[in-house]
Amino acid sequence: MKYDLYIRYSNVQNDFEKVRDSKDRSFIMATDFSMKMDDLIDGIDFLMKQFPFIVVSEDELVTSMMQARELHPFTDIKVEIPIDTEAIYCLSLSNLHEYEVVYLNASSYPQQSPSIDEKVATIQKEVNTHHRVLVLIQKVKAFLNHFNPSIPRLYEVELENGGIRESELLLDQPINLSSDVKIAIIVHGFLSASERNFEALKKEILERNHYDKVIGYSYATTHASIVQHGKKLYEVLCETDLLQEGHQVDIYAHSLGGLLTRSMINHEGIRVCFCIHNVVLAGVPNLGTPLAQYGNQLFSEEGWNVAELLFHIVRDLIQYGEEAFPIYEAFLGEAALLQSSSPVLADMSPHSLFIRHLNQTTFHITGQVFLIGYCIPETGDGDSFFMKSYRHFLHKSQIFQDSKHDGVIPYKSSSYRFLGQPKPIVISEETPGWHTWYFSKKERVTHIVDKVLHSP
């Protein structure tokens, strides 16, 4: 059987709004047959309750349409999809390599005609096509605030029954600690979070029993410059008494988190360097990243198709479950950053004033700075659906030209030995890996923590 997909509009007060008439029996909503993510994707405790995609059970949708046609035989039954739908794919759950693009950026919205219905696709469902779903990709930017709250958060991380327990701490309340404690602080990258993230790193640190406290710091990456983020990190650590004379603090920072850590230490100087011992900078753009220079250009018709890459991540989530979640989160962050006017984007440009000033200032701590940079594997063997597509995009766009990189940060940037006392050291030189692997792969974090805990 065939069925048609429509986007519906209405010209109300010179603005175009979605129409939903409960008495209109000719339309049924595709979203009424959406599948719950927790049921569809195994092993993920989702931090977000909403997603920039909807997975619709085609079997249930078609069954409902057939029932509606029996009740209203003279009515042409149509399927309504959300107005912010960017693309639609038919995907076989029994074979994730089988899919069809049925709608991709074809809408003429906003319409200038009085018509309120726009047919965007006609789908043919054969009798023997079971376990097939419609994947509706929506606009990414509308979903960002669901996991990028404006207020910073601090969490204590502990082991519990073989898993991780995270307890939120009050930002204005001192933490009761003795004067000679060892503390690990985890700082995430762009549009990410320290809670429910970096599980491999947290378990490795906790199981070593080296630190008295393990703390995760989360912040709203889109709302301020890197310097402002660094100042806020300093305020939070001071108000909670984590930065105190006698404390020995190690910071594990990923990507953007490394820049705001460096900025905090450079700007606060003697007030922080006396208790900051070791700093781990994993995949940090110490010389910036060319991705920041391209910005919106990557999302032109000839550039990076967000909807297509997000669809491949949905396939990865279904196939790999929890293992694919860091890629999903990192992709959303990167896509949002490059489409935004965030001050962070300008700061991370290789030729920004921020990068120049940061690298002209000598970095002082009591312990050691560890730099870690990866280079994506030379071959695509073992790549996920998303990685294959992203690798093709990078090759086509030549953003990094012929330089080595982890998919986001050039190796020469993540391994740059900036001015410091002591001089930063590079570990895992030119190790194959992607930007999401630093703190999420068991063997990688074991190697990193070994280096840190056995340093002088």
N, C-alpha and C positions, 0 to 999 in steps of 0.2 A: 504494500500500500504506500501511497504518497501522502505527505502532509506538509503544510506550509508554515513557515516561521515569520512572524510579523513584529515590528516595533510600532507602537501606537503613540500618536502625538495629538495635542490639542492646542489651538490658538486661543489662549485665555488671557485677557488683558495684555495683548501684544507680547506675551511670553509663551514659550512652548512647554507644556507640562504633560506629564504622563496621564493617560486616561484609564480609569479602572471603573467600569460600570458593572456592578454585580448582577444586573438584570440582562446583560448582553450574553446570551447563551452561545453565540457563534465563536467565542474565544475561551480558551482555557489557558491557565498560566503554567509555563514550563517550570517555574520555581516551586510549584506545588508538589513536584515529584523529585525534588533535589535530595541527594543522599547525604547523610551525616558524615562529616569527615572522620570522626572517631571510628565509625563502622567501616568506612571505605579504606582508610589508611591505618595499618597496624603499627602499634608501638609508639605512638606519638601522644604526649600530653600537651595539647595545643594551648599555647599562651594566648593566642588570638581566638576570638569567638566568631569573627567574620573574616572572609577571605576575598581576594580579588578574582575569584573564579567560583563557578557553581557546576557541580556534576549532577546531571539529570538522568534518571533511569528511563531509558527509551522504552523498555518493555511496559513499565507502569504508565508512561505517558500515552503510548499507543492504545493500551487497553482502555484507558479512560476516554480516549477519543472515540473508540468503537462503541463504547457504552453510550456516549453522548449522541452519536449518530443514530443509534437504535431508538433513543428517546425522542430525537428531533431529526427525522429522516430527510426533511426538506431544508435543513440548515447546513451551510458549509462551515464545518468546524475548523478553526484556525488555532495556532499556538502563539501565544504572546511571550516575548522575551523581554528582559529588562532594558530600559532605554540606554543604559551605559555599557551595553555589550559591545566589545571591541572585535571579537572573533568567536566562531563556533566550530568545534571539531566533533566528528563522530569517531568514537574510539571503542575498539573491542577490548573488553576486560579479559577475555580468554587468550588474547594475543595482542600485547601492547604495541607490537610493530605494525599492526593494522589500524590505520586511521585515515580519515578523509577530511579535508578542509571544506566546510560548507558555507562559510561566511567569513570574510576578512576585510575589515575597514571599508565596507562598501556602502555604508549608510550615507544618505544625503542630509542627515540632521545637522542644523535645524532647518526644517522645511520652510519654504516661502509660499507654499500653496495651501489651500484650505483642507487638503487631504489629511486625515488623522492616522491612516494606516499605511505602513511601508513594508511590502513583502521583501525580505532579505534573503530567503533561501527556500528551496523545495527539497525535501529529503525523501529518498526512496528506501523503504524498509522491506527487505525480502522476508519471506516466511521463515527461513532458516537462520536469520541473523538474531541470535539471542545474546544476552549478556553484553549488550552494547550501550554506551552512554553518550550523552551530549555533554561536551565540556564547554561551558560558556565563560569566556575570558572577559573580565570587566576592567574598567579603568583602574590603574594601580594607585594613583595618588590619593583617591578618595578614602583609601583604607589605611593610610599611614599612621594616623593618630591612634589607631587601636593598639599599636605596640611601640609608640613613641610619645609617652606622656610628657607633659611639660615640667613636672616636678622630679628632681633627682631622687634616687632610691638607694638605700644601703641594705645589704643582706648579710646575715651571718650564715655561713655554709658549714654543715655538719653531716657526718655519716649517720644513717639510720636504717637498720635492717638490710644492709648491703646496698642501699640506695642513697640518694642525696636529699637532705632536708634543708630548706632555706627559710629563714625567719627574718622578716623585715624589721629593721631597727629605726628608731626615731632619730631624725637628723639633728635635732637640737638637744639631745640628751646624751651626756657623756657615758661611755662604756666603761664599766668597772674593770680595770686591768692593773696588774702589778707593774713595777717599773722596768722589768727586764724581759718583757714578752717578745716573742717572735710572731710577726703578723704577715700574712700573704694577702695582697689586695689585687683583685682581678678587674681590669678595665676593658670594656668591649669597644668595638669599632662602630662605624656609621650605621644608624638606624637599626641597631641591634639591642641586646640587653644582656646583662650578666646573669640574671636569674634564668633558670631553665635553659641554660646554654653552657657550652664548654664542659660537658659532663666528664669527658675523659680527663681533662686537666684537673678538675675538682677532685675526682676520685684518687688520682695519682698523688696529689698534694696531701690529701687527708690521710691516705693509707700509709704515708711515710712517717706520720706523727712527728714531723719536724716543727710545725708551726703551732702556736698556742691558739691562734685565731685565723680563720680564713674568711675573708670579706669580699663580697661582690658589690661593685659600684655601677649603677646604671644612670644614664643621663639623657636628656632630650637633644639629640644630635643636630636637629635642624634649626634650633631656635637661637643660636648664638655663634660667635666666632670661636676659633680654637683657643685664643687667649682668654676669652670670657669663660669657656668651659674649664680651662686650667685653673682659673681663679676660683671657680665654684667648687672644683674638686678639693682645692686647698682649704676652703672654708668648711666644707663638710668634714674633712678629716680632722681639722682642728677642733670643731665644735663637738665632735664625738670622742675627742681625746685619743684618737688613733695615732696622731702625730705628736709624740711627746719625747722629751729627752730620756734616753734609756731604752726606748722601744727600738726594735730592729725590724724594719719594714721592707719586704720584697714586693715589687709590683710586677705583675704579669699583664702586659698590655698588648692588645691586638689591633693592628691597622690604625685607624684614626685615634684610638685610645692611647697609642704610643706618642702621638704628637701632642695631645693635651697633657700627658704625663711629663714630657720633656719641657713643654711650655710652663707648667706649674713649677718645676724644679728650677728652671732658668730664671723665672720672674721672682720667686720667693727666696732664692739663694740660701743664705745661711740659716734661714728660719726652717727649712725643710731638709737640707742636705745632711744635717747631723743625725737624722734617724732613718733616712732612706738608705738601705744597704744595697741590695741588688735590684736591677731593673731589666726585665726581659721585654724586648721589642720584637714582636713577631709579625712579619708582613707589614711593617710600618713605612709609610712613604716619606722617609727622611729627606729626600730630594724632590718630593712631590710625585705626582703621577700624570702622564699625558691624558689619561681618561678625563681629568678635570678640565683640560683645555678644550676638549671636544664638546662636552656638555650636550645641549639639545641637538647638535648636529648628528649625534649618533641615532637619533630617533626620527630622522627623515625617512622618506619612502625608500631610499636606497641604502639606508643605514640599518640600525639595530631595531628589529621588529620585536617590541616588548611582548606583544600577545603571543607570538610564535614561541619565544624562549620560555615564557611562563607555561605554555601548554606542555612543553617538553619536561619542565619541572614537575608538573602534575603527574605525568607518566612516571617520573622517577619516584615521586612520593608513593604512588600506588605500588610500584615494584619493590622499592627498597625501604619504605617506611621511615623509621626514625633516622636512619643513616643519611637520608636525602634532605632532612629538614634544615641543616645549616646552609645548604646550597640555596634552598628556597628563601630563607631569611636574608642571606647575603645578596641575592639577586634583587629582592625588593628594595633593599637599602641602596644598592648601586643604581637601580633604575630611578628611584626617587631622587637621589642626589643629583644625577645628571639631568633631570628634568626640572630641578628646582632653582631658585635664586638664593639658596642658602649661602651664608658667608663662608661656611666650611668649604664649599666648592672652590671659591676664589682662593682661599688659604692653601689648598692642596695643589694648586697649579705650580709646576716646576719653577716658574719665574716670579712667584708671588713675593711680596715684601715680607710676609710671615715666614716663609721658608728661608729667605735670605737672612733675616735677623736671627732666626732660630739657630742657624748653622754658624753664625758669627759669634755666638755666645758660648763660652766654655761651660760644659756640663760637669757638675761636681756632686758626687755621692761617696759614701764610705766604702761601698763594695765594688761590684763590677757591673758593667753594662753588657748585655748579651744581645747580639743582633742575629736575627734568623730571617733568611730569605729563600724562597723556593722558586723553581723554574718548572713550568708545566712540562709533563712528560713529552718526549719527542714524538712518540707514537700515540695513537688513540686507543690502543688496546686496553680494554677495561673501562673506557669512558662510559659514563651514564648518557641517557638521551640528551640531557641538557648540555653536558660537557662537549659532546660531539657537535652540537649545533653552535655552541659558543666558540669552540675552537675554529669552526669554519668562519664564523663572523670575524674573529680576530685576524685570521689569515687574509680575509677579503679586505678588511678595513686598513690593515697595516698600521694600526695605532701605535704599536710598539716597534714598528719597523722590523729590524733584525735583532733587536736586543732581547735578552732573556727576561722572563717575567713570570709571575704566578697567576696570571689572568687578570690581575687588577693593578699590581705594583711591580715596576721594573726591579730586577734583581739588584742593579747598581744603586737603586734608591733604598731598598730594604736592608742592604748590606753596607751602606755608606758609613764609614767610620768618622763621625763628626768629632769636633773638638771636645775632649772630655778628660777628666782626671778621676779615675784611671782611664786610659784609652779604651774605647769599646772594642770588644772582640767578636768575631763572627763565628758562629757554630753552624754546622750542617751546610757547608759551602756548596752552593749550586745543587742542592738536593732536589730531585724531582718531586713536585707537589703543586697543589692548587691553593688558592688564597684561603679557602675554608678549612684546610687540613691542619693548620698549626696547632690548635688547641682541641681538635675533635678526634684525632687519630691516636689510639692507645700507644703505638710504638713511637710516635713522634713526641708525645708529651713525656713519656718515660725518658727519652734521650735528653729532652730539655731540662726536666727537673733534676736529672743526674748531674748535668753540668752546673746548675745553679747551686745545688746543695753541697757539691764537692769543690766549690770555688773557695779561695782563701778568705 
